[in-house]
Amino acid sequence: MIARALALCLALAPLSLSAAPAAPQLPPQPSVHPAGIPADALMVSPCVQAMGEHWANPKNLPFGPIYGVYQGKPVFTEIMIDKKSFASGASYVNQLKPLPGYSIDHVDVEYVPYGHAGYPIPHYDVHAYY
């Protein structure tokens, strides 16, 4: 009986290991932290076309705030709101605060029906550009 239980545990072990969420892989970090970006933020993705690098405190992902940096300068603050939370009527007050010394020029709200790398569920990307 013990042998059967042990065999079953060993057979199911790979399934339980693969079900655990993987920790996000961070790209190599630059030697210089961009001015104005919070000290606890790390680069979470290298340059994304037409946006720049993405910086965030990994504890705050996937919601954010996420900061866009291009050529060493902050260009936006982003939050990502999952479709279910938004549809349920959740409120997001004071989430897109500009970084000190910056002001928001415009806000883009983009629905991403199939998600994307880093947040693979339907959601809204909300970018406040400086």
N, C-alpha and C positions, 0 to 999 in steps of 0.2 A: 504494500500500500504506500509506504513512504517513497519507494523507488518510483512509483507511478506519479505521485505528486511532484517529486523532484524533476522527473522527465517533463511533465506538463509545464512546470515553472520555467525550465530551461528552454522549452519550445516557444513559450510566449514572451520570453524576455526581449527578443529583438523587436517585437511589436510594441511593447511598452516603452522601449528606448526611442523608437522612431516617432512616437506620439508626442514626446516632449518638445515644446517650442524651442527653436534654435535662437541663441542670442544673436542680435544683429551684428553683422560683420562691419567693422568700421574701416574706411580706407586709411592709408598711411596719413598721419597728421602732419601738417606743415610746421616748420620750425617757428613761424611767426603767427601769433593769434591776431586776427583782424581787429583793428581799433574799433571800439564801439559795440562789438559783439560781447554778450555776457561771458564772464570768465568760466562759467561752468559748461558752456557750449563747446561741443566737439564737431569737427567736420563729419557729417553723416553721409554725404555723397560728394564726389568731385564735381567738376563743372557740368551742369546740365545745359544743353543748348538753349539759348535765349533766356536763361535764368541765372546761371552762375552756380557756385558751390552752395550746398545746403548745410547749415550749422544748427545744432540743437543740443539740449541736454537730453541724453538718451532716456532718462526717466520720464520725460514729458512726451515721448512719442507714443502713439502716432499723432495725437491731437496737436501738439506744439506748445508754445510757439517755435517756429522754425525760421531761421534767418537766412536770407539769400545774400551772398557776397560775390561781387564781380570785380576782378582786378584789385582785390584787397579792400574794397569799400562795400558797406551794407547797401543793398538795393531794395529789399523788401522784408516784411514780416509775414509769415503764413501760419494759418491754422487749417486743420483738416477735420471736417465734421462728417461723421458717418451718416448715411442716408436715413437709417432708422431713428437716430436721435433727433435729427432735423425734422423728420416727418411727425415725430411724437410731440413736437412743440417746444423742445428744449430751447432755452435762451442762452445766448453767449454775449454777455455784457462786458465791455472793456477788455476784450481779448486781443485786439489788434492795436495795442499801444505802440507808437513809434519809439524807436531807440532814442536816447538822449541826443539832442542836437539835430534831429531829423524831423521832418513833417511829412505826413502822408499826402501824396499827389493824387492818387486814385486807387480804387479797390476793384479787383477782378474776382468774380465768383464763377468757378468752372465745375460743372457736374462731371464726375468721372465714373460712368456706369459700371465699368469692369475693374476699377481700381488700377493700381500701378505698383511698381516695385516699392516696397516699404509700407504699402497699405493696400492690400489686394482685395478690398471689398468696395462696393458702391459708396461713394462719398463726394463731398464738395471740397475742392481746394479753394481757399479764400486767401488771396494775396493782397496785401496793402503795400503798394509801391511808393518809394520815396522820390 
